[in-house]
Amino acid sequence: MLWPHTGWSSGMQDDLFAPHRRARLSAVAPLPARIRPATLDEVVGQRHLLQKGSAFRSMVEEGRPVSMILWGPPGTGKTTLARLVASETAAAFEQLSAVSAGVKDVREVLQRARQRLETDERRTVLFLDEIHRFTKSQQDALLPGVEDGTVILVGATTENPFFEVNSPLISRCTLFRLESLTPAEVSELIQRAVSDPERGIGKPGVEISPEAAAALADRTGGDARLALNALEMATHVAAGRGSGLIETADIEESLQRRIIRYDKSGDQHYDIISAFIKSMRGSDPDGAMFWLHTMLGAGEDPEFIARRMIIFASEDVGLADPAALSLAVGAFHALQFVGLPEASFALSQSAIYLATAPKSNSVTRAMGRAREAVEGNPGAQVPAHLRDAHYPGAGKLGHGAGYRYPHDYEGHIVQQRYLPDVVEDVALYIPDTEGHESEIADRLAAWDDRLGRPNRLER
């Protein structure tokens, strides 16, 4: 028997008191559970999965579900879709949380699933919440039941499953990506919760102002569960001041602060630092500041941010503005000296400077050419005239013989070979012509001309 909204199932036969128990459980359930969609058509959002003819909807409507992983941010309907896969296909529903379940729990679910198949040919949907937290041994215990069809696995994760879930398990599942709800979709849920007399907030005469509804939809980051929980709390706040109208101030008090969706160990960690770096590389100080303060507001390790800016200063600004590296290192030191929140000024200053600085990746390109030259010439030897000649007996070995001391020559430069004999005489460093580096480019061009070498900018 499947108990709606409770997360567990039983092999017992239904009885006369089951409807009464379900009604009592529903009455005390939080608003997101009470108003959870009972059919695919009631689901708000995820149109790419639920529109007519889509792979997900067709699979469910045809009653032929497959094991799957639902990957998406919190509050986007992963649990709801898992329950609907079971109810729409007349399958039993079992739920485990990877946080608390162990190998023993997995084996017990698989045993019950086999019994259902043997007794009434009923299939079992196993919803595994936070599947990314399952250890390798727990995933291995689950694998045989997924492989032979004993259970239809529906795993839910907010993390990139390709990083966190074992390859054998991923290969046996279909991956469906869920997206955050739009403000319009959250608004639709809010109005449904306010207007539904049975499953909604359950208080006659309660309304929400358009401004409050818009604020709630905008400030919950596409998280339906968060929006509905905040709505339920705002109902109590409004009632506490003797009003049946939920206003913006009630929403503000319920939320306390704008929600920043960020997981320091997951996709958001990598996606947002990527957006930060790419904003600076694209010379957009506004984007850089937005993503910087998204990370700071969400509690990201500030030293991680500072280290990334130091790398960026050499990798993307480089010799176009050599001062950028000093400023980035200075921001890191300021962070170590004063800590947050005061060091956010130094981090912001550095981010703006790096974003607005002239850009050059000539150092990165020179590194790549140098590595190729080194790897392509593993036996390269230091030419005799460049070898160390300061110790006794070095001269007898010919070390340093023929070396020309540049300071003895006009302009402190003289023609001589510095690459190994087996390495082609190539230009590994080719300067850009942005910012300070244009001066370096002019200087190297003059030296190339003076020494009779081809201009490296034309090589």
PALOVEX-199416 format. One line per 5 residues: number of its first residue (from 1); their letters; for each residue x, z, y of C-alpha. Coordinates in steps of 0.2 Angstrom, whole numbers. Example, Ala and Ser with C-alpha at 12.3 -4.5 7.8 and 13.67 -1.06 7.14 Angstrom:
PALOVEX-199416
1> as> 62:39:-22; 68:36:-5;
//
This chain:
PALOVEX-199416
1> mlwph> 0:0:0; 7:-5:17; 5:8:31; 4:0:48; 16:6:61;
6> tgwss> 24:19:50; 39:10:43; 36:14:24; 26:8:10; 19:16:-6;
11> gmqdd> 15:10:-23; -1:21:-24; -18:14:-24; -27:14:-7; -41:28:-6;
16> lfaph> -56:33:4; -46:43:16; -33:29:20; -42:22:35; -44:39:43;
21> rrarl> -25:43:41; -21:26:48; -32:29:63; -24:46:66; -7:39:65;
26> savap> -11:25:77; -18:38:89; -2:48:91; 10:33:90; 18:27:106;
31> lpari> 11:13:116; 23:0:110; 18:4:92; -1:5:96; -1:-12:104;
36> rpatl> 10:-21:92; 4:-39:88; -7:-40:72; -5:-59:71; 8:-72:76;
41> devvg> -4:-78:90; -3:-61:98; 15:-61:100; 22:-64:118; 38:-73:120;
46> qrhll> 49:-82:108; 40:-98:110; 54:-108:101; 51:-98:85; 32:-97:86;
51> qkgsa> 26:-114:93; 16:-124:81; 27:-134:69; 43:-123:72; 53:-119:57;
56> frsmv> 49:-100:58; 30:-102:60; 29:-115:47; 38:-104:34; 27:-89:38;
61> eegrp> 10:-99:38; 15:-108:22; 18:-91:13; 36:-95:8; 47:-83:18;
66> vsmil> 66:-84:16; 78:-70:19; 83:-70:37; 93:-62:51; 84:-59:68;
71> wgppg> 97:-58:81; 93:-54:99; 93:-40:113; 82:-24:111; 64:-25:114;
76> tgktt> 62:-44:110; 51:-42:94; 62:-41:79; 53:-27:71; 36:-35:75;
81> larlv> 41:-52:68; 47:-43:52; 31:-35:50; 21:-51:53; 32:-60:40;
86> aseta> 26:-47:27; 7:-46:33; 5:-65:35; 12:-68:17; 3:-53:9;
91> aafeq> 20:-45:4; 24:-27:3; 34:-20:18; 49:-9:16; 60:-3:31;
96> lsavs> 77:5:31; 88:9:45; 107:5:43; 111:21:53; 103:33:40;
101> agvkd> 102:23:24; 115:22:10; 118:12:-6; 106:24:-15; 92:19:-3;
106> vrevl> 95:1:-5; 95:2:-24; 79:12:-24; 71:-2:-13; 77:-15:-25;
111> qrarq> 70:-6:-40; 52:-4:-32; 53:-22:-27; 56:-27:-45; 42:-16:-51;
116> rletd> 30:-25:-39; 36:-42:-45; 33:-37:-63; 16:-28:-61; 7:-38:-48;
121> errtv> 19:-52:-44; 19:-46:-26; 35:-49:-16; 43:-37:-5; 50:-39:13;
126> lflde> 64:-27:16; 67:-25:35; 84:-18:38; 86:-12:56; 103:-13:64;
131> ihrft> 110:-23:49; 127:-24:59; 130:-5:55; 129:-8:36; 146:-5:28;
136> ksqqd> 153:-19:17; 149:-8:1; 131:-6:7; 129:-25:11; 137:-29:-6;
141> allpg> 124:-18:-15; 110:-28:-6; 117:-45:-10; 111:-47:-28; 93:-43:-23;
146> vedgt> 94:-56:-9; 102:-69:-20; 89:-68:-35; 74:-66:-23; 70:-48:-28;
151> vilvg> 68:-45:-9; 65:-55:6; 78:-48:18; 74:-47:36; 89:-40:45;
156> atten> 88:-36:64; 104:-35:75; 108:-35:93; 126:-40:89; 133:-56:84;
161> pffev> 130:-57:65; 145:-68:62; 156:-54:68; 147:-40:60; 138:-46:44;
166> nspli> 148:-51:28; 149:-69:25; 141:-69:8; 126:-61:15; 125:-72:30;
171> srctl> 126:-88:19; 110:-82:10; 100:-80:26; 93:-91:39; 98:-85:57;
176> frles> 85:-84:70; 90:-81:88; 78:-71:99; 78:-71:118; 74:-58:131;
181> ltpae> 56:-59:138; 54:-67:155; 46:-57:169; 30:-67:167; 29:-63:148;
186> vseli> 33:-44:151; 19:-45:164; 7:-52:151; 11:-37:140; 8:-25:154;
191> qravs> -9:-32:158; -14:-32:139; -8:-13:138; -19:-8:153; -34:-18:148;
196> dperg> -35:-15:129; -47:-1:127; -43:3:109; -24:0:107; -19:1:126;
201> igkpg> -15:16:136; -31:23:132; -36:31:148; -53:24:156; -51:18:174;
206> veisp> -32:17:174; -26:2:183; -9:-4:189; -6:-12:206; 1:-30:207;
211> eaaaa> 17:-24:215; 20:-10:202; 17:-22:188; 29:-35:196; 42:-21:198;
216> ladrt> 40:-15:180; 42:-33:174; 57:-36:184; 67:-20:181; 66:-19:162;
221> ggdar> 77:-34:158; 65:-43:147; 64:-27:135; 46:-26:130; 48:-9:122;
226> lalna> 56:-2:137; 42:-9:149; 28:-2:138; 36:15:136; 39:16:155;
231> lemat> 21:10:158; 15:25:147; 25:37:157; 20:30:173; 2:33:168;
236> hvaag> 6:51:166; 15:52:183; 0:44:191; -12:56:183; -1:70:188;
241> rgsgl> -5:66:206; -23:64:203; -24:45:203; -29:32:191; -19:18:200;
246> ietad> -1:16:194; 9:12:210; 27:6:212; 33:24:215; 26:29:198;
251> ieesl> 36:15:190; 52:20:200; 50:38:194; 47:32:176; 63:21:175;
256> qrrii> 74:32:186; 86:18:188; 88:-1:186; 91:-5:168; 108:-13:164;
261> rydks> 108:-21:147; 125:-20:141; 134:-15:124; 152:-11:126; 156:-15:108;
266> gdqhy> 145:-30:106; 141:-48:113; 137:-42:130; 155:-34:132; 162:-51:128;
271> diisa> 149:-62:137; 150:-52:153; 169:-51:154; 169:-70:151; 157:-73:165;
276> fiksm> 168:-62:176; 184:-71:172; 175:-88:174; 168:-83:191; 185:-79:198;
281> rgsdp> 192:-95:190; 178:-104:198; 183:-97:215; 165:-88:217; 168:-71:224;
286> dgamf> 149:-67:223; 148:-70:204; 164:-60:202; 157:-45:211; 140:-46:202;
291> wlhtm> 148:-46:185; 161:-33:190; 148:-21:195; 137:-25:180; 152:-19:169;
296> lgage> 155:-4:180; 137:1:181; 135:0:162; 150:11:159; 163:-2:154;
301> dpefi> 181:5:152; 188:1:170; 206:0:163; 200:-15:152; 193:-23:168;
306> arrmi> 209:-20:177; 220:-27:163; 210:-43:162; 212:-45:181; 231:-43:179;
311> ifase> 231:-57:165; 220:-68:177; 232:-66:191; 246:-74:181; 236:-86:170;
316> dvgla> 224:-93:183; 232:-90:200; 250:-89:196; 262:-96:208; 249:-103:219;
321> dpaal> 249:-85:226; 262:-74:219; 255:-59:229; 239:-59:217; 249:-51:203;
326> slavg> 255:-37:214; 237:-34:220; 230:-34:203; 243:-22:197; 240:-11:212;
331> afhal> 222:-10:208; 226:-4:191; 238:9:198; 224:14:210; 212:17:196;
336> qfvgl> 225:28:187; 228:38:203; 211:41:209; 199:36:195; 181:31:197;
341> peasf> 170:29:208; 184:28:222; 194:15:212; 179:3:212; 185:-1:230;
346> alsqs> 202:-7:224; 194:-16:209; 182:-25:220; 196:-29:233; 206:-37:219;
351> aiyla> 192:-46:211; 188:-54:228; 206:-58:232; 208:-66:215; 192:-76:216;
356> tapks> 197:-83:234; 215:-86:230; 222:-104:227; 222:-107:208; 236:-114:197;
361> nsvtr> 238:-114:178; 255:-121:179; 263:-106:171; 250:-107:156; 254:-125:154;
366> amgra> 273:-122:155; 271:-109:142; 263:-121:130; 276:-134:133; 290:-121:130;
371> reave> 282:-115:114; 280:-133:107; 299:-136:111; 304:-120:103; 294:-123:87;
376> gnpga> 299:-141:86; 318:-137:87; 320:-122:76; 339:-124:74; 343:-126:93;
381> qvpah> 359:-118:98; 365:-112:115; 377:-125:123; 395:-119:123; 396:-119:142;
386> lrdah> 381:-107:143; 387:-94:130; 393:-77:135; 411:-77:139; 414:-59:146;
391> ypgag> 421:-52:130; 439:-53:124; 442:-69:113; 426:-78:119; 437:-90:128;
396> klghg> 446:-95:113; 430:-99:105; 426:-111:119; 412:-100:126; 409:-103:145;
401> agyry> 420:-118:145; 414:-131:158; 401:-120:166; 398:-124:184; 395:-109:195;
406> phdye> 380:-115:206; 385:-104:221; 401:-114:223; 391:-129:227; 381:-135:242;
411> ghivq> 364:-129:242; 368:-117:227; 364:-130:214; 374:-142:203; 370:-154:189;
416> qrylp> 373:-147:172; 363:-146:156; 353:-130:152; 343:-135:138; 350:-136:120;
421> dvved> 358:-152:115; 344:-156:102; 330:-154:114; 325:-169:124; 328:-167:143;
426> valyi> 310:-164:147; 301:-155:162; 292:-139:154; 287:-133:171; 277:-145:182;
431> pdteg> 270:-136:198; 253:-138:205; 252:-142:223; 240:-128:228; 244:-114:240;
436> hesei> 262:-106:239; 266:-117:224; 266:-133:235; 282:-126:243; 289:-124:225;
441> adrla> 284:-142:221; 293:-149:237; 309:-139:233; 310:-145:215; 306:-163:221;
446> awddr> 321:-161:233; 332:-154:219; 327:-168:207; 331:-181:220; 348:-173:224;
451> lgrpn> 353:-171:206; 348:-189:201; 334:-183:190; 316:-191:189; 304:-181:200;
456> rler> 295:-169:188; 278:-172:197; 279:-190:191; 285:-187:173;
//
